[in-house]
Structures are given as C-alpha cells and as structure tokens.
Amino acid sequence: MRFVAQVFDTAAFDRATDPLLQFITRDQAKALVAYRGAAPLSNRIEELASKSTEGELTEGERAEYEGYVRANNFVAILQAKARKLLADGDANEPSNA
C-alpha cells in the first residue's frame, strides 16, 4: 500500500478551522465526540485492513480502504475540534463553588 506523507503546519490548520466551531452547538459537539461508525462498516474496514497487512487487496479494495482511512482521519479531526469546543466552554462557564 502506498502512503503519501502529508506534512503541514498544524497551527495554520487550527487557525483556519477553529472558527468553524462557532457553527457547532455543545449538544452537537457531544454527539460528534460520541460518534462511532456502524458495526458493519467497522467490520468492513477491519477486513480491508487485514487484507492490506497481508498484501492481498485488489485495486478496488485498496481505493475503498484508502477512502475509509481518509474518512476516519476527517472524523478524528472533527472529534478533536468538538472536544476542544467542549473543553473551552467548560473553562468559560462559571463555577458553582
């Protein structure tokens, strides 16, 4: 499987994407953090990962697997942004002490 290293400035990425957090409510952020893919999808990804490890992916399966890897990375970034939104909101809320 071919992997293309993608190096980028994470601070620049954050500066460009953090403003998008204003469009997400706390409830939406909580739901996003809790999101897990459906079991059949997870099973398919595991199947393709195993075949990839063994070097047994067809060209079509490789494209499918790479699509899932990209999607998983995208979801992980969204979830990290949602956790940041929730953490920042907690820091800005008054304490009940």
Biopython code that builds the backbone (N, CA, C, O; Angstrom):
import numpy as np
from Bio.PDB.StructureBuilder import StructureBuilder

atoms = [
    (1, "MET", "N", (0.844, -1.170, 0.000)),
    (1, "MET", "CA", (0.000, 0.000, 0.000)),
    (1, "MET", "C", (0.885, 1.228, 0.000)),
    (1, "MET", "O", (1.882, 1.280, 0.721)),
    (2, "ARG", "N", (0.532, 2.205, -0.795)),
    (2, "ARG", "CA", (1.325, 3.415, -0.840)),
    (2, "ARG", "C", (0.773, 4.438, 0.138)),
    (2, "ARG", "O", (-0.438, 4.627, 0.246)),
    (3, "PHE", "N", (1.672, 5.087, 0.839)),
    (3, "PHE", "CA", (1.296, 6.140, 1.763)),
    (3, "PHE", "C", (2.010, 7.407, 1.336)),
    (3, "PHE", "O", (3.217, 7.405, 1.092)),
    (4, "VAL", "N", (1.263, 8.472, 1.250)),
    (4, "VAL", "CA", (1.842, 9.756, 0.897)),
    (4, "VAL", "C", (1.917, 10.577, 2.174)),
    (4, "VAL", "O", (0.900, 10.867, 2.803)),
    (5, "ALA", "N", (3.115, 10.939, 2.540)),
    (5, "ALA", "CA", (3.285, 11.746, 3.752)),
    (5, "ALA", "C", (2.692, 13.117, 3.506)),
    (5, "ALA", "O", (2.985, 13.771, 2.504)),
    (6, "GLN", "N", (1.861, 13.538, 4.428)),
    (6, "GLN", "CA", (1.264, 14.855, 4.325)),
    (6, "GLN", "C", (1.734, 15.672, 5.519)),
    (6, "GLN", "O", (1.254, 15.502, 6.640)),
    (7, "VAL", "N", (2.676, 16.555, 5.256)),
    (7, "VAL", "CA", (3.223, 17.394, 6.304)),
    (7, "VAL", "C", (2.597, 18.771, 6.141)),
    (7, "VAL", "O", (2.592, 19.336, 5.047)),
    (8, "PHE", "N", (2.071, 19.305, 7.233)),
    (8, "PHE", "CA", (1.523, 20.645, 7.169)),
    (8, "PHE", "C", (1.646, 21.304, 8.529)),
    (8, "PHE", "O", (1.887, 20.640, 9.537)),
    (9, "ASP", "N", (1.481, 22.588, 8.542)),
    (9, "ASP", "CA", (1.592, 23.389, 9.760)),
    (9, "ASP", "C", (0.294, 23.248, 10.545)),
    (9, "ASP", "O", (-0.743, 23.772, 10.138)),
    (10, "THR", "N", (0.351, 22.543, 11.669)),
    (10, "THR", "CA", (-0.873, 22.313, 12.438)),
    (10, "THR", "C", (-1.417, 23.601, 13.027)),
    (10, "THR", "O", (-2.632, 23.736, 13.178)),
    (11, "ALA", "N", (-0.563, 24.545, 13.363)),
    (11, "ALA", "CA", (-1.046, 25.826, 13.884)),
    (11, "ALA", "C", (-1.849, 26.552, 12.806)),
    (11, "ALA", "O", (-2.896, 27.131, 13.095)),
    (12, "ALA", "N", (-1.367, 26.523, 11.581)),
    (12, "ALA", "CA", (-2.096, 27.148, 10.476)),
    (12, "ALA", "C", (-3.422, 26.424, 10.244)),
    (12, "ALA", "O", (-4.451, 27.056, 10.002)),
    (13, "PHE", "N", (-3.387, 25.114, 10.318)),
    (13, "PHE", "CA", (-4.619, 24.329, 10.152)),
    (13, "PHE", "C", (-5.631, 24.726, 11.217)),
    (13, "PHE", "O", (-6.804, 24.944, 10.913)),
    (14, "ASP", "N", (-5.177, 24.822, 12.467)),
    (14, "ASP", "CA", (-6.079, 25.206, 13.554)),
    (14, "ASP", "C", (-6.620, 26.616, 13.362)),
    (14, "ASP", "O", (-7.809, 26.853, 13.577)),
    (15, "ARG", "N", (-5.767, 27.554, 12.962)),
    (15, "ARG", "CA", (-6.236, 28.929, 12.740)),
    (15, "ARG", "C", (-7.301, 28.971, 11.657)),
    (15, "ARG", "O", (-8.237, 29.768, 11.730)),
    (16, "ALA", "N", (-7.162, 28.125, 10.664)),
    (16, "ALA", "CA", (-8.117, 28.119, 9.560)),
    (16, "ALA", "C", (-9.403, 27.376, 9.883)),
    (16, "ALA", "O", (-10.456, 27.693, 9.330)),
    (17, "THR", "N", (-9.331, 26.395, 10.768)),
    (17, "THR", "CA", (-10.517, 25.571, 11.030)),
    (17, "THR", "C", (-11.209, 25.867, 12.350)),
    (17, "THR", "O", (-12.404, 25.601, 12.475)),
    (18, "ASP", "N", (-10.512, 26.405, 13.336)),
    (18, "ASP", "CA", (-11.150, 26.692, 14.626)),
    (18, "ASP", "C", (-12.359, 27.620, 14.517)),
    (18, "ASP", "O", (-13.321, 27.434, 15.262)),
    (19, "PRO", "N", (-12.353, 28.612, 13.622)),
    (19, "PRO", "CA", (-13.535, 29.469, 13.515)),
    (19, "PRO", "C", (-14.819, 28.702, 13.140)),
    (19, "PRO", "O", (-15.926, 29.183, 13.384)),
    (20, "LEU", "N", (-14.662, 27.529, 12.555)),
    (20, "LEU", "CA", (-15.836, 26.723, 12.207)),
    (20, "LEU", "C", (-16.579, 26.237, 13.445)),
    (20, "LEU", "O", (-17.751, 25.872, 13.358)),
    (21, "LEU", "N", (-15.911, 26.229, 14.593)),
    (21, "LEU", "CA", (-16.530, 25.761, 15.830)),
    (21, "LEU", "C", (-17.731, 26.613, 16.228)),
    (21, "LEU", "O", (-18.610, 26.143, 16.951)),
    (22, "GLN", "N", (-17.777, 27.852, 15.765)),
    (22, "GLN", "CA", (-18.895, 28.721, 16.104)),
    (22, "GLN", "C", (-20.225, 28.209, 15.552)),
    (22, "GLN", "O", (-21.290, 28.632, 16.002)),
    (23, "PHE", "N", (-20.165, 27.313, 14.593)),
    (23, "PHE", "CA", (-21.375, 26.782, 13.980)),
    (23, "PHE", "C", (-21.859, 25.496, 14.645)),
    (23, "PHE", "O", (-22.864, 24.922, 14.228)),
    (24, "ILE", "N", (-21.153, 25.044, 15.669)),
    (24, "ILE", "CA", (-21.477, 23.784, 16.332)),
    (24, "ILE", "C", (-21.962, 24.075, 17.753)),
    (24, "ILE", "O", (-21.288, 24.762, 18.520)),
    (25, "THR", "N", (-23.130, 23.549, 18.092)),
    (25, "THR", "CA", (-23.644, 23.709, 19.446)),
    (25, "THR", "C", (-22.952, 22.703, 20.371)),
    (25, "THR", "O", (-22.323, 21.751, 19.909)),
    (26, "ARG", "N", (-23.076, 22.928, 21.675)),
    (26, "ARG", "CA", (-22.485, 21.985, 22.639)),
    (26, "ARG", "C", (-23.108, 20.605, 22.468)),
    (26, "ARG", "O", (-22.397, 19.603, 22.535)),
    (27, "ASP", "N", (-24.425, 20.530, 22.247)),
    (27, "ASP", "CA", (-25.074, 19.226, 22.060)),
    (27, "ASP", "C", (-24.556, 18.527, 20.806)),
    (27, "ASP", "O", (-24.342, 17.314, 20.812)),
    (28, "GLN", "N", (-24.358, 19.278, 19.747)),
    (28, "GLN", "CA", (-23.809, 18.687, 18.522)),
    (28, "GLN", "C", (-22.375, 18.216, 18.759)),
    (28, "GLN", "O", (-21.974, 17.160, 18.270)),
    (29, "ALA", "N", (-21.608, 19.000, 19.509)),
    (29, "ALA", "CA", (-20.223, 18.616, 19.809)),
    (29, "ALA", "C", (-20.201, 17.326, 20.622)),
    (29, "ALA", "O", (-19.387, 16.441, 20.361)),
    (30, "LYS", "N", (-21.095, 17.216, 21.607)),
    (30, "LYS", "CA", (-21.164, 15.989, 22.415)),
    (30, "LYS", "C", (-21.517, 14.787, 21.537)),
    (30, "LYS", "O", (-20.927, 13.715, 21.679)),
    (31, "ALA", "N", (-22.467, 14.965, 20.642)),
    (31, "ALA", "CA", (-22.865, 13.870, 19.752)),
    (31, "ALA", "C", (-21.715, 13.484, 18.823)),
    (31, "ALA", "O", (-21.503, 12.302, 18.553)),
    (32, "LEU", "N", (-20.985, 14.468, 18.342)),
    (32, "LEU", "CA", (-19.856, 14.195, 17.462)),
    (32, "LEU", "C", (-18.754, 13.435, 18.193)),
    (32, "LEU", "O", (-18.172, 12.503, 17.639)),
    (33, "VAL", "N", (-18.467, 13.822, 19.421)),
    (33, "VAL", "CA", (-17.449, 13.129, 20.219)),
    (33, "VAL", "C", (-17.863, 11.674, 20.467)),
    (33, "VAL", "O", (-17.020, 10.777, 20.470)),
    (34, "ALA", "N", (-19.147, 11.449, 20.672)),
    (34, "ALA", "CA", (-19.648, 10.105, 20.978)),
    (34, "ALA", "C", (-19.808, 9.230, 19.730)),
    (34, "ALA", "O", (-20.000, 8.021, 19.852)),
    (35, "TYR", "N", (-19.733, 9.815, 18.547)),
    (35, "TYR", "CA", (-19.985, 9.078, 17.309)),
    (35, "TYR", "C", (-19.015, 7.922, 17.116)),
    (35, "TYR", "O", (-17.804, 8.072, 17.279)),
    (36, "ARG", "N", (-19.559, 6.786, 16.771)),
    (36, "ARG", "CA", (-18.793, 5.607, 16.361)),
    (36, "ARG", "C", (-19.487, 5.056, 15.118)),
    (36, "ARG", "O", (-20.716, 5.046, 15.043)),
    (37, "GLY", "N", (-18.726, 4.614, 14.175)),
    (37, "GLY", "CA", (-19.310, 4.054, 12.960)),
    (37, "GLY", "C", (-20.130, 2.808, 13.256)),
    (37, "GLY", "O", (-19.934, 2.143, 14.274)),
    (38, "ALA", "N", (-21.039, 2.510, 12.361)),
    (38, "ALA", "CA", (-21.875, 1.317, 12.498)),
    (38, "ALA", "C", (-21.012, 0.062, 12.440)),
    (38, "ALA", "O", (-19.971, 0.037, 11.784)),
    (39, "ALA", "N", (-21.459, -0.970, 13.134)),
    (39, "ALA", "CA", (-20.702, -2.224, 13.216)),
    (39, "ALA", "C", (-20.372, -2.812, 11.840)),
    (39, "ALA", "O", (-19.235, -3.233, 11.627)),
    (40, "PRO", "N", (-21.323, -2.856, 10.897)),
    (40, "PRO", "CA", (-20.962, -3.425, 9.586)),
    (40, "PRO", "C", (-19.845, -2.649, 8.888)),
    (40, "PRO", "O", (-19.002, -3.241, 8.213)),
    (41, "LEU", "N", (-19.840, -1.324, 9.051)),
    (41, "LEU", "CA", (-18.783, -0.516, 8.449)),
    (41, "LEU", "C", (-17.442, -0.800, 9.131)),
    (41, "LEU", "O", (-16.422, -0.968, 8.462)),
    (42, "SER", "N", (-17.453, -0.853, 10.448)),
    (42, "SER", "CA", (-16.227, -1.171, 11.191)),
    (42, "SER", "C", (-15.692, -2.540, 10.801)),
    (42, "SER", "O", (-14.485, -2.722, 10.647)),
    (43, "ASN", "N", (-16.589, -3.496, 10.642)),
    (43, "ASN", "CA", (-16.179, -4.844, 10.234)),
    (43, "ASN", "C", (-15.539, -4.835, 8.851)),
    (43, "ASN", "O", (-14.547, -5.525, 8.612)),
    (44, "ARG", "N", (-16.115, -4.048, 7.940)),
    (44, "ARG", "CA", (-15.563, -3.972, 6.587)),
    (44, "ARG", "C", (-14.164, -3.350, 6.611)),
    (44, "ARG", "O", (-13.250, -3.825, 5.936)),
    (45, "ILE", "N", (-14.011, -2.287, 7.393)),
    (45, "ILE", "CA", (-12.710, -1.629, 7.495)),
    (45, "ILE", "C", (-11.680, -2.595, 8.076)),
    (45, "ILE", "O", (-10.549, -2.656, 7.594)),
    (46, "GLU", "N", (-12.058, -3.344, 9.098)),
    (46, "GLU", "CA", (-11.144, -4.329, 9.688)),
    (46, "GLU", "C", (-10.762, -5.403, 8.674)),
    (46, "GLU", "O", (-9.607, -5.824, 8.613)),
    (47, "GLU", "N", (-11.738, -5.844, 7.877)),
    (47, "GLU", "CA", (-11.469, -6.848, 6.840)),
    (47, "GLU", "C", (-10.447, -6.310, 5.836)),
    (47, "GLU", "O", (-9.488, -6.996, 5.482)),
    (48, "LEU", "N", (-10.667, -5.071, 5.384)),
    (48, "LEU", "CA", (-9.745, -4.482, 4.419)),
    (48, "LEU", "C", (-8.370, -4.239, 5.039)),
    (48, "LEU", "O", (-7.351, -4.413, 4.370)),
    (49, "ALA", "N", (-8.332, -3.839, 6.309)),
    (49, "ALA", "CA", (-7.050, -3.608, 6.987)),
    (49, "ALA", "C", (-6.252, -4.904, 7.054)),
    (49, "ALA", "O", (-5.041, -4.911, 6.833)),
    (50, "SER", "N", (-6.940, -5.994, 7.361)),
    (50, "SER", "CA", (-6.274, -7.291, 7.437)),
    (50, "SER", "C", (-5.723, -7.694, 6.072)),
    (50, "SER", "O", (-4.587, -8.158, 5.965)),
    (51, "LYS", "N", (-6.527, -7.515, 5.043)),
    (51, "LYS", "CA", (-6.071, -7.853, 3.693)),
    (51, "LYS", "C", (-4.906, -6.956, 3.276)),
    (51, "LYS", "O", (-3.992, -7.393, 2.576)),
    (52, "SER", "N", (-4.951, -5.701, 3.714)),
    (52, "SER", "CA", (-3.859, -4.783, 3.387)),
    (52, "SER", "C", (-2.564, -5.239, 4.039)),
    (52, "SER", "O", (-1.507, -5.232, 3.408)),
    (53, "THR", "N", (-2.650, -5.633, 5.298)),
    (53, "THR", "CA", (-1.476, -6.118, 6.027)),
    (53, "THR", "C", (-0.867, -7.325, 5.324)),
    (53, "THR", "O", (0.353, -7.483, 5.277)),
    (54, "GLU", "N", (-1.732, -8.170, 4.782)),
    (54, "GLU", "CA", (-1.268, -9.383, 4.095)),
    (54, "GLU", "C", (-0.891, -9.123, 2.637)),
    (54, "GLU", "O", (-0.423, -10.024, 1.942)),
    (55, "GLY", "N", (-1.100, -7.873, 2.174)),
    (55, "GLY", "CA", (-0.783, -7.550, 0.780)),
    (55, "GLY", "C", (-1.744, -8.177, -0.208)),
    (55, "GLY", "O", (-1.363, -8.475, -1.341)),
    (56, "GLU", "N", (-2.987, -8.383, 0.206)),
    (56, "GLU", "CA", (-3.959, -9.099, -0.617)),
    (56, "GLU", "C", (-5.090, -8.229, -1.139)),
    (56, "GLU", "O", (-6.095, -8.765, -1.607)),
    (57, "LEU", "N", (-4.967, -6.912, -1.077)),
    (57, "LEU", "CA", (-6.036, -6.036, -1.560)),
    (57, "LEU", "C", (-6.047, -5.971, -3.082)),
    (57, "LEU", "O", (-4.996, -5.891, -3.718)),
    (58, "THR", "N", (-7.235, -6.007, -3.653)),
    (58, "THR", "CA", (-7.365, -5.727, -5.077)),
    (58, "THR", "C", (-7.249, -4.210, -5.256)),
    (58, "THR", "O", (-7.261, -3.470, -4.273)),
    (59, "GLU", "N", (-7.138, -3.752, -6.477)),
    (59, "GLU", "CA", (-7.056, -2.315, -6.731)),
    (59, "GLU", "C", (-8.310, -1.601, -6.215)),
    (59, "GLU", "O", (-8.219, -0.530, -5.616)),
    (60, "GLY", "N", (-9.458, -2.195, -6.449)),
    (60, "GLY", "CA", (-10.708, -1.613, -5.976)),
    (60, "GLY", "C", (-10.786, -1.570, -4.456)),
    (60, "GLY", "O", (-11.242, -0.582, -3.880)),
    (61, "GLU", "N", (-10.345, -2.633, -3.816)),
    (61, "GLU", "CA", (-10.344, -2.678, -2.352)),
    (61, "GLU", "C", (-9.359, -1.659, -1.778)),
    (61, "GLU", "O", (-9.622, -1.044, -0.744)),
    (62, "ARG", "N", (-8.239, -1.488, -2.448)),
    (62, "ARG", "CA", (-7.248, -0.514, -1.985)),
    (62, "ARG", "C", (-7.849, 0.892, -2.029)),
    (62, "ARG", "O", (-7.680, 1.667, -1.088)),
    (63, "ALA", "N", (-8.541, 1.217, -3.103)),
    (63, "ALA", "CA", (-9.180, 2.530, -3.221)),
    (63, "ALA", "C", (-10.249, 2.693, -2.143)),
    (63, "ALA", "O", (-10.363, 3.752, -1.526)),
    (64, "GLU", "N", (-11.024, 1.645, -1.922)),
    (64, "GLU", "CA", (-12.053, 1.679, -0.880)),
    (64, "GLU", "C", (-11.418, 1.895, 0.493)),
    (64, "GLU", "O", (-11.866, 2.740, 1.267)),
    (65, "TYR", "N", (-10.381, 1.130, 0.782)),
    (65, "TYR", "CA", (-9.707, 1.219, 2.081)),
    (65, "TYR", "C", (-9.109, 2.606, 2.285)),
    (65, "TYR", "O", (-9.243, 3.187, 3.362)),
    (66, "GLU", "N", (-8.455, 3.137, 1.263)),
    (66, "GLU", "CA", (-7.881, 4.480, 1.372)),
    (66, "GLU", "C", (-8.976, 5.518, 1.629)),
    (66, "GLU", "O", (-8.763, 6.484, 2.363)),
    (67, "GLY", "N", (-10.140, 5.316, 1.025)),
    (67, "GLY", "CA", (-11.269, 6.213, 1.283)),
    (67, "GLY", "C", (-11.694, 6.160, 2.740)),
    (67, "GLY", "O", (-11.968, 7.193, 3.351)),
    (68, "TYR", "N", (-11.748, 4.959, 3.295)),
    (68, "TYR", "CA", (-12.110, 4.819, 4.711)),
    (68, "TYR", "C", (-11.052, 5.438, 5.622)),
    (68, "TYR", "O", (-11.387, 6.071, 6.623)),
    (69, "VAL", "N", (-9.782, 5.257, 5.278)),
    (69, "VAL", "CA", (-8.709, 5.839, 6.084)),
    (69, "VAL", "C", (-8.836, 7.360, 6.088)),
    (69, "VAL", "O", (-8.714, 7.991, 7.139)),
    (70, "ARG", "N", (-9.076, 7.943, 4.936)),
    (70, "ARG", "CA", (-9.253, 9.402, 4.856)),
    (70, "ARG", "C", (-10.478, 9.845, 5.652)),
    (70, "ARG", "O", (-10.427, 10.841, 6.374)),
    (71, "ALA", "N", (-11.560, 9.114, 5.522)),
    (71, "ALA", "CA", (-12.777, 9.458, 6.261)),
    (71, "ALA", "C", (-12.538, 9.363, 7.768)),
    (71, "ALA", "O", (-12.974, 10.232, 8.522)),
    (72, "ASN", "N", (-11.850, 8.314, 8.203)),
    (72, "ASN", "CA", (-11.554, 8.156, 9.631)),
    (72, "ASN", "C", (-10.685, 9.302, 10.141)),
    (72, "ASN", "O", (-10.894, 9.790, 11.252)),
    (73, "ASN", "N", (-9.720, 9.731, 9.345)),
    (73, "ASN", "CA", (-8.883, 10.872, 9.734)),
    (73, "ASN", "C", (-9.725, 12.139, 9.854)),
    (73, "ASN", "O", (-9.549, 12.921, 10.788)),
    (74, "PHE", "N", (-10.629, 12.336, 8.916)),
    (74, "PHE", "CA", (-11.511, 13.502, 8.927)),
    (74, "PHE", "C", (-12.400, 13.488, 10.176)),
    (74, "PHE", "O", (-12.535, 14.507, 10.854)),
    (75, "VAL", "N", (-12.997, 12.345, 10.474)),
    (75, "VAL", "CA", (-13.851, 12.221, 11.662)),
    (75, "VAL", "C", (-13.029, 12.467, 12.931)),
    (75, "VAL", "O", (-13.499, 13.132, 13.854)),
    (76, "ALA", "N", (-11.809, 11.936, 12.978)),
    (76, "ALA", "CA", (-10.957, 12.138, 14.148)),
    (76, "ALA", "C", (-10.651, 13.619, 14.353)),
    (76, "ALA", "O", (-10.636, 14.095, 15.488)),
    (77, "ILE", "N", (-10.410, 14.345, 13.274)),
    (77, "ILE", "CA", (-10.165, 15.787, 13.380)),
    (77, "ILE", "C", (-11.416, 16.498, 13.879)),
    (77, "ILE", "O", (-11.337, 17.353, 14.761)),
    (78, "LEU", "N", (-12.575, 16.145, 13.314)),
    (78, "LEU", "CA", (-13.824, 16.760, 13.780)),
    (78, "LEU", "C", (-14.066, 16.482, 15.254)),
    (78, "LEU", "O", (-14.492, 17.366, 15.999)),
    (79, "GLN", "N", (-13.795, 15.256, 15.672)),
    (79, "GLN", "CA", (-13.990, 14.913, 17.079)),
    (79, "GLN", "C", (-13.016, 15.681, 17.972)),
    (79, "GLN", "O", (-13.392, 16.108, 19.064)),
    (80, "ALA", "N", (-11.791, 15.861, 17.533)),
    (80, "ALA", "CA", (-10.822, 16.640, 18.311)),
    (80, "ALA", "C", (-11.284, 18.084, 18.429)),
    (80, "ALA", "O", (-11.177, 18.686, 19.497)),
    (81, "LYS", "N", (-11.795, 18.639, 17.342)),
    (81, "LYS", "CA", (-12.320, 20.009, 17.371)),
    (81, "LYS", "C", (-13.516, 20.096, 18.319)),
    (81, "LYS", "O", (-13.654, 21.071, 19.058)),
    (82, "ALA", "N", (-14.369, 19.091, 18.300)),
    (82, "ALA", "CA", (-15.539, 19.082, 19.184)),
    (82, "ALA", "C", (-15.098, 18.995, 20.649)),
    (82, "ALA", "O", (-15.662, 19.677, 21.505)),
    (83, "ARG", "N", (-14.101, 18.167, 20.939)),
    (83, "ARG", "CA", (-13.587, 18.089, 22.311)),
    (83, "ARG", "C", (-12.999, 19.425, 22.750)),
    (83, "ARG", "O", (-13.156, 19.826, 23.903)),
    (84, "LYS", "N", (-12.328, 20.111, 21.838)),
    (84, "LYS", "CA", (-11.756, 21.434, 22.135)),
    (84, "LYS", "C", (-12.879, 22.414, 22.449)),
    (84, "LYS", "O", (-12.784, 23.183, 23.406)),
    (85, "LEU", "N", (-13.929, 22.391, 21.657)),
    (85, "LEU", "CA", (-15.070, 23.266, 21.896)),
    (85, "LEU", "C", (-15.663, 23.017, 23.275)),
    (85, "LEU", "O", (-15.964, 23.961, 24.005)),
    (86, "LEU", "N", (-15.829, 21.762, 23.628)),
    (86, "LEU", "CA", (-16.402, 21.414, 24.932)),
    (86, "LEU", "C", (-15.465, 21.818, 26.069)),
    (86, "LEU", "O", (-15.917, 22.333, 27.091)),
    (87, "ALA", "N", (-14.176, 21.591, 25.898)),
    (87, "ALA", "CA", (-13.213, 21.952, 26.940)),
    (87, "ALA", "C", (-13.138, 23.469, 27.110)),
    (87, "ALA", "O", (-13.084, 23.965, 28.236)),
    (88, "ASP", "N", (-13.134, 24.195, 26.020)),
    (88, "ASP", "CA", (-13.090, 25.659, 26.093)),
    (88, "ASP", "C", (-14.360, 26.199, 26.732)),
    (88, "ASP", "O", (-14.317, 27.165, 27.493)),
    (89, "GLY", "N", (-15.484, 25.576, 26.423)),
    (89, "GLY", "CA", (-16.756, 26.001, 27.016)),
    (89, "GLY", "C", (-16.785, 25.761, 28.508)),
    (89, "GLY", "O", (-17.302, 26.583, 29.264)),
    (90, "ASP", "N", (-16.225, 24.626, 28.940)),
    (90, "ASP", "CA", (-16.159, 24.324, 30.372)),
    (90, "ASP", "C", (-15.293, 25.331, 31.104)),
    (90, "ASP", "O", (-15.599, 25.711, 32.234)),
    (91, "ALA", "N", (-14.212, 25.768, 30.467)),
    (91, "ALA", "CA", (-13.303, 26.728, 31.096)),
    (91, "ALA", "C", (-13.963, 28.107, 31.219)),
    (91, "ALA", "O", (-13.612, 28.889, 32.103)),
    (92, "ASN", "N", (-14.920, 28.402, 30.328)),
    (92, "ASN", "CA", (-15.562, 29.709, 30.332)),
    (92, "ASN", "C", (-16.835, 29.771, 31.171)),
    (92, "ASN", "O", (-17.391, 30.847, 31.390)),
    (93, "GLU", "N", (-17.294, 28.612, 31.637)),
    (93, "GLU", "CA", (-18.513, 28.598, 32.432)),
    (93, "GLU", "C", (-18.199, 28.866, 33.892)),
    (93, "GLU", "O", (-17.176, 28.413, 34.405)),
    (94, "PRO", "N", (-19.091, 29.613, 34.573)),
    (94, "PRO", "CA", (-18.852, 29.913, 35.977)),
    (94, "PRO", "C", (-18.900, 28.660, 36.837)),
    (94, "PRO", "O", (-19.659, 27.731, 36.560)),
    (95, "SER", "N", (-18.102, 28.646, 37.860)),
    (95, "SER", "CA", (-18.073, 27.511, 38.773)),
    (95, "SER", "C", (-19.204, 27.641, 39.789)),
    (95, "SER", "O", (-19.616, 28.750, 40.131)),
    (96, "ASN", "N", (-19.698, 26.516, 40.263)),
    (96, "ASN", "CA", (-20.790, 26.501, 41.239)),
    (96, "ASN", "C", (-20.254, 26.505, 42.663)),
    (96, "ASN", "O", (-21.022, 26.320, 43.607)),
    (97, "ALA", "N", (-18.971, 26.710, 42.833)),
    (97, "ALA", "CA", (-18.368, 26.662, 44.174)),
    (97, "ALA", "C", (-18.687, 27.879, 44.978)),
    (97, "ALA", "O", (-18.254, 27.992, 46.125)),
]
sb = StructureBuilder()
sb.init_structure("model")
sb.init_model(0)
sb.init_chain("A")
sb.init_seg("    ")
for serial, (resi, resn, name, xyz) in enumerate(atoms, 1):
    if name == "N":
        sb.init_residue(resn, " ", resi, " ")
    sb.init_atom(name, np.array(xyz, "f"), 0.0, 1.0, " ", f" {name:<3s}", serial, name[0])
structure = sb.get_structure()
